[in-house]
């Protein structure tokens, strides 16, 4: 009887001790996890931004076509940038997910992540200057401030050195798809890049970012320069010849310029490479016209 009474009195204390031991064992692991970023990027340019901020090694998953820098090619994939598997994302135990802009897929994912207190943020720069700002912000969030500040300052210096043409601004037509023919329209970031070079987008006043246009419309508006972003040099030469054969004066005059598609169509640090290339080409265009 005495033993049973003692056990009844000691049992709650023993359980409390065991519980406390369990909490103390879990808490350090939880604290360590919260201070070790596990990043998932849902767009190739988001991958490039995280690497630029110095936290590329903390990316645990990304999407197809995240191929820069070279180390990104070995990161596991969870989707194609438009659709992705919530299960594949959650199994990676992310502490931060970075998307491009809100879509139906990203909103649904945000709801799922929100219930687990996993933040989803968007990296959607609207100007060239927003790109180094994003690098700094990511560095502050991920604990790589020194590297991020260094990279951001270098990008800002390159933006400041861009040489815009004096008025009048040459008009450019940017072909992003040949059949059907699509161009860039109301794309704030690309139009801002053009303004840094002193140029104007032929279809910049369109209400959508990527309008479909007709050959007749382009010929009528008669741009000063044709910008291509072909997958390879041979494709670029073929498109320049096609435009010349169809009567585009800029193509016949040789005012056709190619930009690496990954530089031009990814709103990350390499868009500044695209801006430098375009500004240099347009300087040559102006010099040839004088």
C-alpha positions, 0 to 999 in steps of 0.5 A: 500500500505504501509503495502504491501511494508513493508511486501515485505521488511520484508519477506526476513528477516523473511525467513532468520531468520527461516532458521537460526533457522532451521540450529541452531536446526539441527546442534547440533543434527548432531554434537551429532550423529557424536560423538556417534558411531553407529557400525555395525559388519558384522562378529562375531570376529569383534563384539568380537574386538569391545567389547574388545576395550570397545565399545560393547555398541555402536554396533547397529547391527551385524550378525548371530553367533555373540554370544560372549560376552553374551551381543552380543546375544541381538544385532539386526541382519542384515545378516549371515556374507556372505549376508546382507541387505543394507536396514537393515544396513542403517535404523540403521544409522551407523557411522562405519561398520566393515567387515572381508575381501573384498567380492562381498557383502562387496564391493557392500555395501562399494559403498552404504555406500561411497555415504553416507560418512559412512566408512566401514573398514576390520578387517583381522589380519594376525598374533597374534600380529595384534589382540591387534593392532586392539583393540588399533586402534578401541579404538582410533577410537571409543573414548575408548582408555584407555580400549582398551590399557588395553586389548591390553597390556594384550593380548600382554603379553599373546602372549609373554608368549607362549612357542614354542617347540624347533626344530624339529617342530611337524606337525599337521593336522587341520580338519575343516570338516569331510565329505568332508574332509577339512583342513586349508592350506595357512591361514596366521593367523593360521599358525602364531599361529602354529609358536608361538607354534613351530609347522608346518601345514601339508598343510600350503604350499597349495595355498588356505586357506581351501583345500579339502584333501583325507584320503590317503593323510593325512595317507601318510603325517602322522602328529604328531598330529591331531587338531579337533574343534568339536561342542561338546565333543562327536563329538570329541571323535567320530572323534578321533576314526574314525581316529584311525580306519582308521590307523592314527598313531597320533590318535592311539597314543592319540595325538588328541587335541580339540580346541573350534571352536569359538576360533580357527576359529574366528580371534579375541581375543579368538584365543589367548586362542586357541594358549595357549591351542595348545602350552600346548598340544604340550608341552605334546606331546613332553614330551610324545615322550621323 
